[in-house]
Amino acid sequence: MPEIKTNYPLQSLNTFGIQVNAKYYIKIDSVNQLPELVNDPIFLKNEVLILGGGSNILLTKKYKNTGY
């Protein structure tokens, strides 16, 4: 299972380089990691935002949860 990081900085993951953190951050390298992840309590109990490269979103404040 991918490591779940807390209070993770997203500055390098958004085009404008705005300093903003995610309460939880998970980097997925393969779709094979998804089945185990979707059953994790953190994933089940929190709102999830799935990002690609980050260039299609402007993050201006701390986002509760983010998966990548």
N, CA and C of each residue as an Amber inpcrd file, in Angstrom:
protein
   204
   0.8400000  -1.1810000   0.0000000   0.0000000   0.0000000   0.0000000
   0.8850000   1.2430000   0.0000000   0.4860000   2.2590000  -0.7580000
   1.2530000   3.5070000  -0.7620000   1.2380000   4.1700000   0.6150000
   2.3060000   4.8770000   0.9180000   2.4090000   5.5880000   2.1950000
   1.4500000   6.7740000   2.2010000   0.7180000   6.9370000   3.2940000
  -0.1670000   8.0810000   3.4660000   0.5970000   9.1370000   4.2650000
   0.8750000  10.2650000   3.6350000   1.6160000  11.3450000   4.2820000
   0.6330000  12.3780000   4.8120000   0.9710000  13.0170000   5.9170000
   0.1030000  14.0350000   6.5040000   0.7220000  15.4200000   6.3710000
  -0.1460000  16.4280000   6.2850000   0.2670000  17.8260000   6.1540000
   1.3250000  17.9860000   5.0610000   1.0320000  17.4270000   3.9090000
   1.9970000  17.3470000   2.8110000   1.9930000  18.6180000   1.9620000
   3.1760000  19.2100000   1.7040000   3.2390000  20.4290000   0.8890000
   2.9780000  20.1310000  -0.5840000   2.1000000  20.9160000  -1.1960000
   1.7370000  20.7260000  -2.6010000   2.3590000  21.7700000  -3.5230000
   3.2740000  22.5770000  -3.0080000   3.8690000  23.6690000  -3.7780000
   4.5010000  23.1680000  -5.0820000   5.2040000  22.0680000  -5.0320000
   5.8640000  21.5650000  -6.2460000   4.8970000  20.8490000  -7.1840000
   3.6510000  20.6660000  -6.7450000   2.6700000  19.9360000  -7.5520000
   1.6150000  20.8370000  -8.1770000   1.7680000  22.1610000  -8.0600000
   0.8290000  23.0560000  -8.7360000   1.5940000  24.1010000  -9.5410000
   1.0760000  24.4040000 -10.7080000   1.7530000  25.2540000 -11.6830000
   2.1740000  26.6100000 -11.1280000   1.3540000  27.2060000 -10.2850000
   1.6670000  28.5270000  -9.7510000   2.6120000  28.4740000  -8.5570000
   2.9250000  27.2870000  -8.0660000   3.8610000  27.1390000  -6.9660000
   3.3840000  27.7380000  -5.6590000   2.0720000  27.7770000  -5.4710000
   1.5110000  28.3370000  -4.2410000   1.7400000  27.3610000  -3.0940000
   2.1930000  27.8850000  -1.9660000   2.4270000  27.0510000  -0.7900000
   1.0950000  26.7050000  -0.1430000   0.7050000  25.4630000  -0.2670000
  -0.5250000  24.9540000   0.3180000  -0.2760000  23.4930000   0.6760000
  -0.8920000  23.0380000   1.7570000  -0.6810000  21.6680000   2.2140000
  -1.9620000  20.8580000   2.1310000  -1.7970000  19.5540000   1.9850000
  -2.9170000  18.6190000   2.0330000  -2.8850000  17.9190000   3.3880000
  -4.0520000  17.7610000   3.9940000  -4.1280000  17.0450000   5.2690000
  -3.5490000  15.6420000   5.1000000  -3.9300000  14.9650000   4.0170000
  -3.3850000  13.6550000   3.6710000  -2.9660000  13.6770000   2.2090000
  -1.8980000  12.9730000   1.9020000  -1.4060000  12.8950000   0.5300000
  -0.9680000  11.4580000   0.2600000  -1.3940000  10.9510000  -0.8780000
  -1.0210000   9.6000000  -1.2790000  -0.6330000   9.6490000  -2.7450000
   0.5380000   9.1690000  -3.0740000   0.9650000   9.1040000  -4.4690000
   0.7200000   7.6850000  -4.9720000  -0.0470000   7.5880000  -6.0380000
  -0.3710000   6.3070000  -6.6420000   0.4820000   6.1290000  -7.8990000
   1.2150000   5.0440000  -7.9610000   2.0530000   4.7730000  -9.1290000
   1.4310000   3.7530000 -10.0780000   0.4110000   3.0500000  -9.6110000
  -0.1960000   2.0020000 -10.4180000  -1.6490000   1.7970000  -9.9920000
  -2.4990000   1.4690000 -10.9480000  -3.8940000   1.1820000 -10.6080000
  -3.9950000  -0.0490000  -9.7160000  -2.9730000  -0.8720000  -9.7020000
  -2.9620000  -2.0580000  -8.8430000  -2.9480000  -1.6910000  -7.3640000
  -2.5860000  -0.4680000  -7.0280000  -2.5570000  -0.0150000  -5.6320000
  -3.9340000   0.4300000  -5.1420000  -4.8570000   0.6700000  -6.0360000
  -6.1630000   1.2100000  -5.6560000  -7.0210000   0.2940000  -4.7860000
  -7.1510000  -1.0000000  -5.0690000  -8.0400000  -1.8290000  -4.2370000
  -7.7130000  -1.7880000  -2.7490000  -6.4440000  -1.8450000  -2.3970000
  -6.0620000  -1.7850000  -0.9900000  -6.3100000  -0.3980000  -0.4130000
  -6.0510000   0.6280000  -1.2000000  -6.2130000   1.9970000  -0.7390000
  -7.6700000   2.3370000  -0.4370000  -8.5940000   1.9460000  -1.2910000
  -9.9910000   2.3310000  -1.1000000 -10.6200000   1.6940000   0.1300000
  -9.9700000   0.7080000   0.7100000 -10.4650000   0.0920000   1.9400000
  -9.7790000   0.6330000   3.1890000  -8.8420000   1.5610000   3.0200000
  -8.1510000   2.1520000   4.1630000  -9.0980000   3.1000000   4.8920000
  -9.1140000   3.0760000   6.2270000 -10.0130000   3.9530000   7.0020000
  -9.8580000   5.4410000   6.6730000  -8.6530000   5.9060000   6.4430000
  -8.4500000   7.3220000   6.1050000  -9.1590000   7.6490000   4.7950000
  -9.0440000   6.7790000   3.8130000  -9.6880000   6.9860000   2.5200000
 -11.2080000   6.9330000   2.6610000 -11.7120000   6.0290000   3.4670000
 -13.1540000   5.8550000   3.6280000 -13.8270000   6.9880000   4.3920000
 -13.1070000   7.6110000   5.3330000 -13.7140000   8.6010000   6.2280000
 -13.4960000  10.0500000   5.7930000 -12.7920000  10.2840000   4.6950000
 -12.4550000  11.6440000   4.2940000 -12.8380000  11.9150000   2.8480000
 -13.0620000  13.1940000   2.5700000 -13.2900000  13.6380000   1.2050000
 -11.9980000  13.4440000   0.4160000 -12.1000000  13.0490000  -0.8440000
 -10.9200000  12.7510000  -1.6530000 -10.9210000  13.6190000  -2.9090000
  -9.7620000  14.1550000  -3.2440000  -9.5630000  14.8840000  -4.4900000
  -8.4130000  14.1970000  -5.2090000  -8.6660000  13.7060000  -6.4020000
  -7.6260000  13.0210000  -7.1690000  -7.0920000  13.9950000  -8.2040000
  -5.7710000  14.1950000  -8.1760000  -5.1150000  15.1230000  -9.0950000
  -4.2240000  14.3770000 -10.0690000  -4.0990000  14.9420000 -11.2500000
  -3.1250000  14.4550000 -12.2120000  -1.8250000  15.1980000 -11.9500000
  -1.3770000  15.9730000 -12.9080000  -0.1310000  16.7130000 -12.7640000
  -0.2490000  18.0080000 -11.9950000  -1.4570000  18.4770000 -11.7030000
  -1.6470000  19.6910000 -10.9220000  -1.7770000  20.9560000 -11.7420000
  -1.6130000  20.8670000 -13.0580000  -1.6620000  22.0890000 -13.8660000
  -3.0800000  22.5230000 -14.2050000  -4.0650000  21.7240000 -13.8240000
  -5.4440000  22.0810000 -14.1370000  -6.2100000  22.5960000 -12.9230000
  -5.4850000  22.9890000 -11.8810000  -6.1490000  23.4160000 -10.6520000
  -5.3180000  24.5170000  -9.9830000  -5.9990000  25.4500000  -9.3650000
  -5.3320000  26.5150000  -8.6160000  -5.6440000  26.3070000  -7.1360000
  -4.6440000  25.9670000  -6.3750000  -4.7990000  25.7320000  -4.9380000
  -4.4550000  27.0130000  -4.2010000  -5.4200000  27.5660000  -3.4730000
  -5.1770000  28.8330000  -2.7850000  -5.2410000  28.7260000  -1.2670000
  -5.6820000  27.5830000  -0.7620000  -5.7310000  27.3840000   0.6830000
  -5.5840000  25.8980000   0.9740000  -5.3650000  25.5830000   2.2170000
  -5.1890000  24.1950000   2.6090000  -6.3970000  23.3800000   2.1660000
  -6.1330000  22.2760000   1.4920000  -7.2070000  21.3840000   1.0910000
  -7.2350000  20.2290000   2.0830000  -8.4390000  19.8420000   2.5100000
  -8.5690000  18.8180000   3.5420000  -7.8270000  17.5360000   3.1940000
  -8.0280000  17.0260000   2.0120000  -7.4160000  15.7560000   1.6210000
  -7.1060000  15.7630000   0.1390000  -6.0060000  15.1280000  -0.2110000
  -5.6510000  15.0380000  -1.6120000  -4.9610000  13.7210000  -1.8860000
  -5.3510000  13.1220000  -2.9700000  -4.6570000  11.9550000  -3.4730000
  -4.0730000  12.3050000  -4.8150000  -3.0050000  11.6900000  -5.1570000
  -2.3630000  12.0350000  -6.4270000  -1.9960000  10.7710000  -7.1630000
